[in-house]
Amino acid sequence: MEQITARLMNWASILDGQTRAQAETTAAMPFVFPHVALMPDAHLGKSATVGSVIPTLGAIIPAAIGVDIGCGMIAVRTQFTEDDLPPDRRAVRELIERAIPLSGGARNTTIR
């Protein structure tokens, strides 16, 4: 976990500049409490960062949900533990990325 600001926590391993800026803007809103949390699938959204948790006090942000809900984030329990994986997990991540189709929408042309 990375604490970007006092009111922005990040669990995404890859976070581009536009996504970060969008999340920082949201986290700076006075009714956000206690902080915005970026999940591992965080990416730039139309009005709010997709893959973020935005708790508020006394406010509802309708545009913050529903634009890209369920866009492909899933947790899968495996038999592996941290000790089973190499210290540099890049090769493992790249194998997973090649095996699992990304983008449930227009860019996903292959069904596996």
GIPE-V669964 format. One line per field, one symbol per residue. phi: phi as a letter, one per 40 degrees, with the letter a starting at -180 (. if undefined). burial: 1 if it has 16 or more other ideal C-beta (glycine too) atoms within 10 Angstrom, else 0. A space follows every 10 residues. Layout:
BEGIN
phi = ???
burial = ???
END
This chain:
BEGIN
phi = .bccbcbabb bccbbccccd cccccccccc ccacacbccd cdadbcbacc gbbbcbbgab bdccbgcacg chcabbcbcc bdccbcdccd cccccccccb cbgcbdccbb bb
burial = 0001001111 0100100011 0110011000 0100111100 1111100111 1101000000 0001000100 0000000000 0000000000 0000000000 0000000000 00
END
